Amino acid sequence: MPLDLKKLKLVESLPSQMAKDLGSFETGWYKIGKSSYFELRKLYSVDSFPSKLVIWRNKDEALVAFDAFCPHMGADLACGELTDKGVSCPFHGWVWGDDGECKFIPYSNNLPKKAFLRTWQTLEEKGDVFIWYDGDGGDPKIDGLRLVMKSRED
């Protein structure tokens, strides 16, 4: 008899299973912190956004942001490690590059064609870090230096 995962309380408590009310998030740039907080080549977890994110500065000091959960088995990538190729998943070592594509699987020479993570547009402005959110997937809107800023911190 197959295991009924719906009856396991553990499954309901996994972070990847926690739903946010996406209707409460408007389209716009969301402040996630100060630029000085994000150190070079260190992983950070961000919960104050419509989906949980993992963010870091790459070797070029650019900010990179992904959905936090590995699509292979749901591990939180913020608990992983940064390698020369990208973020390594803490469960099975899948490595995700700055572009969100799977770059390496330790036990396979074949990479799945659909193995990628959703990436998020980042912006640093006046010492703050922002991430663009649009529930419909629209591109960021920048009107000169005036930005529509949203902040869960305010």
C-alpha positions, -999 to +999 in steps of 0.1 A: +000+000+000+015+034-010+023+060+017-003+087+020+018+119+022-012+140+030-016+123+064+020+131+074+021+163+095+058+167+085+048+173+048+025+201+058+052+219+078+078+219+051+087+254+041+081+247+004+045+237+013+037+269+032+015+292+010+015+330+012-014+351+003+000+363-030-030+386-035-015+408-007+015+416-029+013+444-054+035+447-085+066+467-077+101+468-063+104+453-028+131+463-004+148+433+010+177+449+029+207+472+028+234+466+002+261+465+029+244+435+044+250+412+014+286+401+016+305+386-013+299+349-019+277+343+011+242+328+009+212+347+024+176+336+030+148+361+023+113+355+036+099+390+032+089+384-004+060+366-022+082+335-024+111+325-002+144+335-019+181+327-017+203+356-026+240+362-028+268+383-044+286+364-071+323+367-080+314+399-100+297+414-069+264+413-087+234+402-066+217+370-077+183+359-064+165+326-070+134+308-056+149+292-025+138+256-030+156+231-052+131+216-077+147+182-074+137+174-038+127+207-022+158+215-001+163+251+010+193+263-011+202+289+015+214+260+035+237+249+007+271+260-004+285+284-030+309+268-054+328+281-084+299+269-106+270+282-084+249+272-055+251+235-044+220+219-030+224+206+005+205+173-002+220+159-034+246+184-045+229+197-077+246+229-086+226+259-099+244+287-119+238+324-116+214+321-146+192+296-127+202+266-148+214+233-134+252+232-141+262+199-124+247+168-108+274+148-089+260+113-099+250+120-135+265+131-167+231+141-181+214+173-170+177+175-173+166+200-199+140+215-177+163+218-146+162+255-138+152+278-110+131+310-112+155+340-110+145+374-098+155+409-110+175+427-084+183+464-081+207+483-058+197+519-053+210+544-027+224+517-005+193+495-006+185+462-023+152+457-041+137+427-060+110+431-086+077+413-082+049+410-107+023+383-102+018+382-140+056+379-147+059+414-162+092+432-166+104+458-141+094+494-145+120+520-139+110+557-144+144+575-143+156+572-107+121+573-093+110+537-084+078+524-070+092+510-038+073+485-016+087+474+017+076+448+042+100+464+067+081+498+068 
